[in-house]
Structures are given as C-alpha cells and as structure tokens.
Amino acid sequence: MEDLICYCFNYTAADIARDVVQNGKSTIMERILLEKKTGGCRCAVKNPKGR
C-alpha cells in the first residue's frame, strides 16, 4: 500500500507523479488549497497526526 500524502483526498506520491506527467506540473496542491478555502478539508479528522 502506498503512503498517503493527503488523507482528505487520498492523494499518493504516485498521484502527484502522474499529475506532473499529464499536466507538466502538479495541480494537486492547487486543488487541495481550493478545497481548504471552501471548507472541504477534513485533515483534523482524517489525518492520524491531526493536521
């Protein structure tokens, strides 16, 4: 099992690498930040470290 980079949206290192290949850069961080702004982030609940 791959280590999760983002517990809220289940992104892995492989997802980020695939995103770079498809888009020339990773757009995942932009998507995460947008979700955080709109209240879609649940890191405090889903991440075992609480962040």
N, C-alpha and C positions, 0 to 999 in steps of 0.2 A: 504494500500500500504506500502510495506517495504521501509525503508530508504536505499538509495543507499550508498554504501561505496566508490564505484568507478564510477564516472559519465561517464568516457570514454568508459568503457567496461560493464557497467550496473551490476556490482557485488554488491550483498547484503550480509548482515550478514549471511543469510541462505545459500547462495552460499559458503561462507567460511566454515561454519559448515559442509556442505555436502562434501566439498573438503577434510576436515580433516578426516571424516569418510571413504571416499573412498581411500585416499592415506596415512593415518596415520599422515599426516601433511598438512597444506595448501600450495599448489603450486601456488596459485593465485598471490601472491606478486612477485614471480619469473617471471610469465607471464607478469605482469604489467611492471616490470623493463626491460624486454627484449623488449617490445613494445616501451617503452620510448627511449631506445637506438637506435631503428630503426626508430624513428620518428612517431610512431603510436599513440602517446598520444596527446589528444586534451583537456587537463584539463582547459587550459586558456579560452577555448571557451565553453565547456560543463558544467563545474562546476560553479554553481551560485556564488561561492566565488572567482572564477578566479584562482584557483590553483589545 
